[in-house]
Amino acid sequence: MSLSKINVLCLVSDLCIGGAEKHTVKLANLLNPSTFNVHLGYLKPVEALLNQVREELATRTFCLHVGKRLDPAAVSRLREFIDSHDIDVIVATNEYPALYALMARRGARRIPKLIEVFHTTQYLHFKSKLQMLLYRQVFKRYDLLVYVSEKQREYWRSKGLAGKRDIVIHNGVDLERFRDRSESSQREALRKQCGASENDLLIGICAALRPEKAHRDLLRALARLRERGISAKVLIVGDGPERSTIEQTIAALNLSPCVFITGFKDDVRPYLAICDVIVLASHAIETLSIAALEAMAMGKPLVLTRIGGAEEQVIDGENGFLYEPGDIEALTDKLAGLQLQSTRKRMGSASRERVESLFSESRMMEQFELQIQAFGRRAN
């Protein structure tokens, strides 16, 4: 007797450009259609990633149009969807969707299993810390709590956060899509377009322009590198609310000829390819950076702040360097240590090897499918 497909709902706050949101879309896109009937739901009508939803899934993607923090009408719509589509498993991303899924399950005819995929390690604001008191009660009712790094699980376990069970499934990257196949002539032309010569140390940062990403730390390090006589330049890939502040800092540090901002790019690969090293200077939020994984797959050495799962991605001195958030002098020293092309080549190769062994997309999907399938069979 053949088993019926498992009905899965992936639920996320919105489809903005962010690591957790991209992870959710990837998960929904790649779940095996011969085993799972997948639906993708989002709470608020922010749809920048909608064009990345595969064509077949797009017909089963919907917005709940949440109008306020706790919207009873949206909860009712979600409950009706669970019943009408016989949802076996809900995979919620982060706290807000987890709350809605739990509320919608109450009173539903269909009682799906609940899986929470948690992408946060710590909070910057007191309000968020207070809200976590509520979400602790939400998470403890979840059948499975999925962390995306070991350090993240260690941190939250020490804070008393728990589901009925927890596991770690590392974020994964498409190893073939993020393989550097660019020609030297293409790289040279794009570097020139971005204001960098062949002899410059081109330092890339690929992150939304938000305060916690600490782009200005990298700019200050760039100023110090140039004071040391190092011909370094910075390529900022992305856009966001901090752009004007970052541009003011560039001008104040007299770095205008040395920094190029691309704005938002659908495809970051050409820009990763021309960089000599990739930096993530974040002060918080990063748990297991997908941007860092993409850079690793492109064969780039990394310089990351020692937060979240960075120590799982970078072995200090092997495929890059780690430093403490906000330590501009340490960041400057780490970058200065990457002046030699031979060092960068060795570390870049080590990055590619590490991502292949630990952080492939196929590895990630295999683990998610095993967990969802186990819960789905129980729901049936």
N, C-alpha and C positions, 0 to 999 in steps of 0.2 A: 504493500500500500504506500503510495507517495504521500509525503507530508505537504500540507498546505504552506503557502508562503507566509512569512511573518510580516505583519503590518507595523511599520515603524514611523514615528513622527519625530523628526529633528526640529527642535524649537530653540530659537535664538531671539535676542532682544530686537535686533534690526539687521539690515544688510549693509552696514557702513563698512568702510575700508579699515579693517582691524584684524589682528592676528586670530582672535577667538572666532570672529565672524567668518573669516576665510577658512578656518579649520572646519567649521560647521558645514559650510557649503561643500568643501572637499569631501567630508564624510558622507553627506547626503548623495553627492554625485557618484561616489565610488562604491557604495554598498552594492553587493552582488544582486542584480535584478532577478536572477533565477531563484534566489533564496528570500529576498526581501521586497515587499511593496513599500516604497519609501515616499514620505511626504515631508515637505519643508515648510515650517511655519515661522513667522516672525511677528513680534508684538507691535512694532511701530513702523510707519511707512517711510523708512529710509532705505533706498534701494540701489545704492551704488554698485553692489555686487550681483545684482539680479542678472546681468548679462553673462555672468560666469556660471549660472545654473544650467546644467545640460538640458537640451531641448525636451527630452521626454519628461524630466522631472519638473520642468517649468509649468506643465499643465497641472501639476499636483503641489504647486507652491502658492501659499496664501498669506495674507496679512490680517491680523486680528484688529488692527486700528485701535489700539489702546489709547484712550483719551486722557487718562490721568493715572497716577501711580498705581492705585488699586481700582480697577474698572470692572464692576460686577457684570456688566453686559458682555465684556470681552471674555470673562471667565465662562459665562454661559455659552458663548459661541464656541469656545474651545471644548467645553463639555459635550456639546452637540456634535462637534466634529469627531471626537473620540468615539462616541457611540455609533455614529452613522458610518464610520470607516473601520469599525472593529479594531481599533488600535491596540496592539499587543504590548508595545514598548515605546515609551517616550524617552528620547535622549535630549536632555535640556543642557544648554550651554550657559554656565555661570548662574548667578543668583536670581535675577529677576525672572527669567523664564522658568527656573526651578519652582519659584513660588506659584506662578500661574498654573503650571502643570499639576502641582499638588492640590491647589484649590479646585481645579477643574475635575480632578479625579474623584473628589468627594461628591457623592450623589450621582455619579455616572453609572449607567447600566454596565458598561465595560470598565473593568478595573485593570488598567495597564500596569506593567512593571515600570519603575522609574530609575533612570540612569542619569546622574549628574556629571558633566564634564567641566571641571573647574580649572580656570586658567589664571587665577590670581594668587600672588604670594603674600602681598601686604598692601595696606591702604595708606594713602597720603593724607586723608582728611578725617577729622574726628567724626563727622556725620556718617561716613562709611563704616567706621569702626563700630558705631552704635547700631547701625543697621545689621551688622554681622551677628549681633545678639539674636535677632529674629531669624536670620538665615541658618544659624546653628540648629534651631528647632526644625527648620525645613529639611536640612540635609540629613538629619538623623532618621527621617522617615523614608529616605531614598534607599532602594535596594542595592545600589552600587554607586560609589563615589569614585570617579576617575580623576586622578591627578596626572599632570603631563610632565612632571619631573620628580625625582627622588627627593631632592632638596625641598621642593614644595610640600610633599607629603610629610617630610620630617618636621617642617615648620608648623603646619596646621595640626598635626598630631600633638605637638607640644602645647598648642593652644586649646586642645580638647575638642577639636572639630572631628566629627565622625559621621559616616553613613552606616548602614547595616554591615557593609563590607567596603573596603577600599583597595584599589590597585593603582599601579602606574602604567600608563601607556604613553610613551614619548611621542611628541609631535613628529611627523614624517614629511619628507620632501620627495618630489618626483625626480628621481636621479637622472632620468634621460632628458627631461625638459630642462633641468638646470645643470646641463653638461656644457662646458664652454667649447663651442664649435666655431667661434669667430675667427676671421682671418686677421693677420697682423695689419693689413692695409685698412680694414674696417676699424680696428681699434685705434690706429694712428689718426684716422680722420675724425673719429668721435672725440678722442682726447683733445685734438686741436680745436674742435668746435666748443669744447668745455673749458678752453683756456689753458690746457696742460700740454707741456712738451714731453718728448720721450724721456728726458732726463729728470723730470719732476717726480717726486714721491706723491702720487695721487691717492689721497685718503678719502674713502667713501663712507657715507653714513646714509642708510636707507631706512627711514622711519618717519612717521607722521610728525609734523612740526607742532608738537605739544610740549608743555613745560617739563613734564617728567622725563622726556627723551633727552634733555640736557644738551642740545646742539651747541649751546654757547660754551660749554666746557671744552668741546672739541675746538671751537674757534680760538679760545684762549690758549690751548695747547699749540695750535697752529702758529699763533703769534710768537710763542716761545721757541718753537722749532726754527722759525725764520730768523729770530734773534741769534740763534746758534749758528746761523749760516747754512741751514739745511733748506734746499729748494723744495719745499712742500706746498701742496695745494689741497683744497678740500672740495669734494663734490657732494652736494646735498641732494639726495633723491627723495622727493616727496613734497607735500604741501600741508598747510594746516594753520590754525589760529595764531601760532607764534611767529609766522613768517615776518611780519613787520618788525617785531622785536629782534629777531635774528638779523634782519637786514640792518637795523640800527647798530647792533653790536659789530657787524662786519665793518660798517663805516667808522665807528668809534675806534676800532683797532687798526684802521688803515689797511684792511685786508681785501678791499674790493677787487683788485686784480687777481686775487689768489683763491677766490671762492666762487663757485658756480652752483646755482639752484635750478634744478630741472623742472620743478613743479611736479604735479602728480603724473605718474606714468603707469599705464596698464601693464606694460612689459618692462621689468627692471633689468632683465638679463644683459642687454647691451651695455648698460651703465655699470653693472657689477663686473663685466668682463674687462673694462678699461681701468678699473681701480687696482692699485697695488696692495691695498690692505683695506679691510672693512672694520669700522668702529661702531660699537653701540655704547653710548655714554650714559645710559639711563640711570636715574636715581631710584627708581621703583618700577613696579608693574611687571617688568619682564619676568616670565616664569620659565619658558623654554622657547626662546625667540625663533620664530619661523624665518624672519629675515636673516638671522645668523645662519640657520640651516641652509638657506638658499645660497648664501655666500660660500659656505663650506663646500656645497655641491659644485660650485663654480671654481673650486680650487683656490680659495683665497685665505690667507692668514687673517685671524681675527684679533681685535683688542676689545675685550668686553669688561664691563664692570662686574665685580664679584657679587652678583645678586641672583636670586632664583636658581635656575638650573644651569647657569653659565659654566660652573665647574664640571658639569656632565658633557658640555659641548667642547670646551677648551681644556686641554691638558697644558698647563702653563709651561711655555718654553718649547713645546712640541708642534702644535698647530696654531699657536698664537700666544697672547698674554692676557692676564687678568689683573685688574687693579681695583682699589676701593673707590666707590662712587664719590665724585667731587674732588678727588685728588689730582689736580691739574698737573702737578710736577711729575707724578707717577705716569700719567697718560703720556706726557711729553717724552719721558724716558723710554717708555715701551715703543712708541712710534719711532724714536731715534734709533732704536735697536733693529729696525726693519729697513734700514737704508740699503743694505746689500741685496741685490737681486737674487743671489744664491740662497740667502736666508729666507727670502719670501717664497722662492720656488720650493724649498724643502718643506716649509710650514704649510704652504698651499696644498702640496701633495698629501701631507698628513691630514689636512682638513677633509679632503675628498675621501681618503681611506676611512676616516672615522665616521663620516656621515653614511657611507656605504654599509658599514658594519652595524651601526646602531640606530640610524634615524631615517631609514627608507620609508617611503609612502606605503609600499607593499607590506612591510613589517607592521606598521601602524594599523593598516586596514585589516590584516589577518587577526590581530588581537581584538579589535573592536567587533569584528564579525563573530568571533567565538563567544564573546560576552553577550552580545545582543541575541544571538541564536539560542544560547542557553536560557536566557530569561524569556525569550519569545516562546519556546517550547513549553515552558512552565505555564505561561499565560494561556496557551491553547489547551 
